[in-house]
Amino acid sequence: MSLFGEVAEPNSRNIWEDWDEIINESDDSNSKLQWDNQVEINKTIDSFYLLDGKYLKQFVNTTSQHLQLVNTVKEVNLYLYEIHTHNHNKYICTIMDYNLILSSEVVQLLHPYFEFCKNVLTIQCISMSEYRTNQLNTQACVIRGIYTSKALNTSELDIPKLEQPNILSGVPAGIITLREHLDQIGIALICYIEYTEDYQIEELQKLLHTLEIGSNIQKGPSIFLSSNLYI
């Protein structure tokens, strides 16, 4: 599983490039990602959520009173939280502004936390300009999903599947691929929004509330009052 998210070059490449020497030098000096603190891993986690993007991190910050920080990897802006609830043991991980080449290392760090989870879900915010569709889109927010085989018939989320040629990348792609390989439930949601730094998107806040990720949802009017998002 060590190749998730990594860029591999063909072994037959025999042309020296200007940047080869720089890359080799940097590889020698860089060490693998590690958690900032040594913490015992909880193996009784019911649900694990990964939130990828600046907007999602800001949302978590507004509900931080319900969360306990467990650990961090500041090199990739990764923060792991535990949600205190009476009925379920949930963990939330936020990540943003990271090098995609490090995705495999991040997945390996997180794997012990979601390895035995019943439910694993990732949410990634992407600019609407990257959404590819043959239909005219007038919505300010579009949510699509990728499901593992085991999640197709068990998920209660009525969210359309991601259409080709759109793709999933980064840490969410590594997690959902690993869950599929292990025949486990996994769902990856991609939220295409006009402004990835805005945290007043009512539809996305409702989704997070439905997933019981945050309860401190702001009730003020959304800047996208004309949105007709359906999920």
N, C-alpha and C positions, 0 to 999 in steps of 0.2 A: 504493500500500500504506500510505499515511499515515493511514488511517482505522481501522486495527486497534485495537480497545479503546477508541476515543474515543466520547464521548457527543455526538450531534449533535441539535440542536433544529431543528424545522421553520422554514424561512425566513418562513413566513406569521405567525409569532408576533409580535403587535404590542402585547402588554401588558407594561408595565414591572414587574419584580418587585423586591422589597426587596433581594435579594442581587445584582442585576445590576451595580450600581456597584462592589461589593466584588470581584466576579469580574473585572471589567474592569481594576481597579486592580492586582490580583494578577498578571494576565496580562502587564502591562507590565513588571513587576519580575522575573518569572521567566524564566530562560533555559532552553534545551533541555538535556536530560541529556547529559552527556559522560563519557567514561572519565576516571578520576582520573589516569591516566598515559598517555603516548604510547608505544604498543607496536606493533611491526610485527605484522601479522596473519598467522598461519600458515594457508596455503591448502591444506595437505595433511592435513587432519583427517579421520580415518576415521569417528569416531562423536562425536556431540554430545548431551549429556544436560542437561536443565534440571530442577532439583529445586526445587519451589515449596512452601514451608512451613517452619515452625520446627523440626518434628521432623526433616525431611530435612537441614536445616542442622546440627543437632546431630549427626546421624549422620556427616556429612562431617567434622565437627570431630574425631570419634573416629578417623578414618582419615587424618588430615591428613598423617601421615608419608609417605604414598604420593603426595601431591599437591604441585604447585608452583603457588603463587598467581601468576596472570598479570596480572590487572587487577581493578579494583573501580569501582562506582558507588555510593557510600555513601548518596546521597540516597534510593535505593530498596533498600538492603541487598542489593546485587547483588555476588557474588564469582565470578570466573571462574578455574578451576583447570585445569591440565594433568595428566593421569595419565601417569606414567612406566611404560611397558611396552615389551617387546622387539618384540612383534608388531604392535601397533596404536597409532595416535596418537589418544588420546581427550581430550575436553575435558568438564569438568563445570561447570555454572553453577548457583549457588544464589541464591535470592531469597525474601524474606519480608517481611510487613508493609509492603506498598507500596500506593500509591494506584492503583486500577484504571484511572483515567483516563490514567495514564502508561504503560499497557501498550504502546501503539503505539510510543512512543519507545524503550522497552526492546527491543522486537522489532527495530526498525531498527538499534539499536546491536549487537545480537547477530547480525543477518543475515549480515554478512561472515564470521563464524566458522562458521556452519552452511550457508552457501550451496552449497558444493561437497561437503558431507558425504554419504557413502553412507547413513548411518543417523542419524536424529534421533529422540530419544525424550524426552518430558517426563513427570514424575511430580508430582502435586499431591495434598496431603493436605487433606481436608475433614472437618468434623465429621459423624458418622453421622446427626445430626439433620436434615441437609440431603438425605439420600438418600431418594428417592421410589420406592416400589415397592408393587405390589398384593399381594405375597406377604409372609407373616409372616417377619420377619428376626430371627434370634436370634444372629447372628454379631457378634463384636466388631470385625471388619474385613472390608470388602467392596472388591474391586478390580475396576474396569471400565475399558474402553478405547475410544478413538476412533481409527480407522485411516484414513489417506489411501487413495485408490483403489489406488495402486501398492503399498501395504503389505499389503493384504488377503490376497494370495496368496503373499507372501514372508515374512511374520512367523512366527517359531517360537514366539511366545508364545501359549499357549492361555488367553487371558483373554477373557471374554465382553464383547460390545459394551455400551456405555452405553445404558440404556433411557430412552425419553422418560417423563416430561417433564424429566429431569435434563439439565443443560447444563454445558458447559465454558466457563470464563471466564478473564480475565486474560491474562498473557503466554503460557501454554500454548495458549490458544485462538488467539492471533495467530500463533504459530509453526506450529501444525498447519494453519491456514487458508492460510498462505503456502506451505507445502510442498504442499498439495493443488493450489493454483493453479499452481504450477510443475511439477506432475506428478512429484513426488519422494516418496520413502519418508518417512513420518512417523507416529509413534504417540504418543498422549497417554493416559497412565494416570491415573485418579482413584482415590485410596485413601480410602475413607470409614472413619474410625476413631472410636472413642468419645472418646479423649482425644488431641487433636492435638498436645499438648506432650509426650506420652510417647514415649520412644525405646527401649522394651523390647519392641516388637511383633515377635514372632518371624517371623510370616508375611511382613511387609514387609521385614524384614532378609534373609530368604531370597531374596526377589525381587531386592533390590539385589545380593546376592551372585551370583545367577544372571546378572545383567547385568554382573557383574565391575566394579561401581562401587566396592565396598568389600570388603576382605578381613579387616578387624578386627572381625568380628561377635562380639558378646558371647554366650557360651555359657550364661549363667545362665538360670534358668527365667523364662518370660514371665509377666506378670501376667494374661495371658489364656489360661490353660491349657486352657480349655474351648472355645476357638475351633475351628471346623471350616471354616475358609476354604478355598474351592476357587477356583482360577484357571485 
